[in-house]
Amino acid sequence: MDSSSDPGEYWQNRLTANYSLDGTGFQALGQEYNKWMYRIRKVIVKKAVKRMISKLDVKDVFDIGSGTGFYIEMWIKLGASGVIGSDITDVAVLNLRQNYPSNEFFKLDIGQEVLPDELSAKKFDIISAFDVLFHITEDVRYSNAILNINHLLRKDGIFLFSENFLHRDALRSQHQVSRPLASIERLLQEAGFTILDRIPMFVIMNAPVDTNNRILPSTWKSIRVAAKKGKFASNITGCILYPLELVLTSIAREGPSTELMICKKLEECSQY
Ligand SMILES: C[S@@+](CC[C@H](N)C(=O)[O-])C[C@H]1O[C@@H](n2cnc3c(N)ncnc32)[C@H](O)[C@@H]1O
């Protein structure tokens, strides 16, 4: 476990040691279980994108906190006309430039107050930030991120992001802050966004940080124990839960864990 308190340094160390889907995902559960989690994420995000966004072949997409490029690959395969990525770390940006030589990648901390000139002048139709913003632990930098994203979007542009939207007070740890849904909604509205939808990404396959249900935490505990018992167990656990999770996420209206929020930019924020 890296104890660095600087987020850039923390992610640089984490991804240098493990540039893979468990480096960007739920590290303790192993690469096999994480692959199943990412399969769920892809199904949910693609379904939402196809429902909300027409004609991707004329859209400019900017992905924030691209990590290993899982969503860069998704946007390219979905047919977006221009896909640009970014990350706070050198290690991700260097790998992404090597793995996707036709695409542009920026080193960027989205929580910084002022965007770099070469990026600030650009405008996008779609911006995505999957499991990134809850890693911004300082509230002022979190607000900066929302304002920066608003600034980078064209009018009527779409912002998709995933994180835990809590129905209670914030949960703070060294490298992650899960914030209350109400405070995130307020920040988005103040920045000039309207919220189009919020969709559960997980019900049982990820930590149930936002639930009063008594069964989910003990189910999650058993899943963690099973997934940690080596490669085979990690794979089997994910494989068994995958179809169940697809059904549960399609039925649930509120998720106990990560959710996908989809917003539209109505206006330029005057604070920028
Ligand atoms: C949990 S990983 C998610 C990676 C990728 N979005 C995915 O879902 O596979 C978080 C990523 O965000 C990056 N990151 C963390 N804080 C950031 C910030 N303030 N600005 C930009 N990227 C950041 C990390 O380096 C890491 O690649």
The ligand as a Gaussian input file, in Angstrom:
#p B3LYP/6-31G(d) Opt

LIG

0 1
 C       -9.592000       4.317000     -10.341000
 S       -8.582000       4.759000     -11.680000
 C       -9.751000       4.734000     -13.034000
 C       -9.078000       4.677000     -14.378000
 C      -10.044000       4.621000     -15.570000
 N      -10.916000       5.770000     -15.622000
 C      -10.856000       3.365000     -15.469000
 O      -12.015000       3.438000     -15.035000
 O      -10.313000       2.313000     -15.801000
 C       -8.364000       6.511000     -11.425000
 C       -7.512000       7.149000     -12.501000
 O       -7.629000       8.564000     -12.380000
 C       -6.334000       9.151000     -12.371000
 N       -6.478000      10.358000     -11.534000
 C       -6.552000      10.420000     -10.185000
 N       -6.731000      11.701000      -9.787000
 C       -6.783000      12.451000     -10.917000
 C       -6.933000      13.842000     -11.182000
 N       -7.062000      14.731000     -10.173000
 N       -6.932000      14.280000     -12.465000
 C       -6.794000      13.385000     -13.486000
 N       -6.620000      12.054000     -13.307000
 C       -6.628000      11.590000     -12.043000
 C       -5.417000       8.078000     -11.820000
 O       -4.075000       8.255000     -12.208000
 C       -6.047000       6.818000     -12.401000
 O       -5.530000       6.525000     -13.673000

